[in-house]
Amino acid sequence: MVNGLAVAASRLVTQDGLSLLDPSLNRAERTPEAVAVSGICRERGESLKTLPDFPETNLPQYSTAVLDRPTGTPQKPPQKDDLLDYLEQEATSPWTLKPHTQKPYGKMCGSLCLIGQDEDGNRIAKRIVCGREWCEDCRDISHRRRIARVLPRLMQICPMSYIVITFPLEVRSMMRDPQVLAIIGKKVRRLLRRLGYQKVYTRWHFFGQHGEKYHPHLNVLCDGEWLPPEQLAELKDLIRRKLLPRSIAKTIGKDLDIRYAYRQTPKKIMHTIKYVTKASFRDIDWDEPLANALYGFHNGCFAGTWNDPPKWKLTGTDKKFNALLPLAEGKHPVSGKPIVWNRRPIPFVLVLMEEPVDIGGGYYLLPPIREPPNLAVRPTNLTELPDGDYRKQTNLVKRHGERADNILSLLGDGESYS
Ligand SMILES: [Zn+2]
């Protein structure tokens, strides 16, 4: 899917007439996504270690800290089966057990599910995922959920402007702070709102297509369209002035790289949404301290008013996202009624045993629970006697008759004793 996106994205052309993604057209004008920063390094003959935006860090290595064992804990013997190791620790010292489920980005992501149902008893299962960009286990699920979350709003935009803002290499070391990224995003949203745009969405990509080197660029989707060249130049100038002090731009002799494009068809808009919402930090080893710093960072942000009806519909294979749209609002995709989730997770394998319907995004429609066989007596062979039938008696008459029988029987007993 990622490859498909990349191939299709290479056909995107900016309003400047430059390819957004095709590196073959102009090396220096490649899109931020494709600007493999390592390529720039090669051009400058710099190695990764000497780059100015790779400062030494004194951040604690949180992810390894989690795995650190208290003193006295038996160390994991080398070349041993994980399961054996697990069982051995379980048997000897359960209180020190640190199975890989406890890793912050452990192998077990997605192995548990929550079960929910609406008031009509329609059941659904939802895999619990970590949502970290570098988690291979849940990347696709998280991406689909992200798309489903933004679609109700972004479907209110057509045509759509797509702006990508990239910062010069020289200032990227300052942008390793999530707070700085948040402020830049906010500044852009505010600026565009002031300029008259009604709906603005921003989301950071942290790395280019090939990763390895921090390469932050801000994606902006808003309710814009084709701009005359002078207006486009003015917009870029305003963004540059807002985000990078002119003194710095002068000192380093560089400025922000801003690409402006627009999308007019639902298919192209959807394609851009998929691209912007994808994970760019795909390997924690690219920059682990940064990964730790970004923990909890709220990346995709909206500004403006979003009360309009949808302006476009999903087409082709993208229609599969229709099932996920109600789920993004906590509603069942079949009934549209609110789902109440059971708080106790169950293993995903148990869900699979129910042969559920996979509707994507880690959601599964479950079959209805079969009613237990009804063992109660079914009085279908009892017929109502017609009125006047001699067998039809009221309870009073029946009791009366039984009493008379008892008396006769007692009399009979007396006779036999006499
Ligand atoms: Zn995950």
Boltz pocket constraint, residues with backbone or C-beta under 6 A from the ligand:
constraints:
  - pocket:
      binder: B
      contacts: [[A, 106], [A, 109], [A, 110], [A, 129], [A, 130], [A, 131], [A, 132], [A, 135], [A, 136], [A, 137], [A, 138], [A, 139]]
      max_distance: 6.0
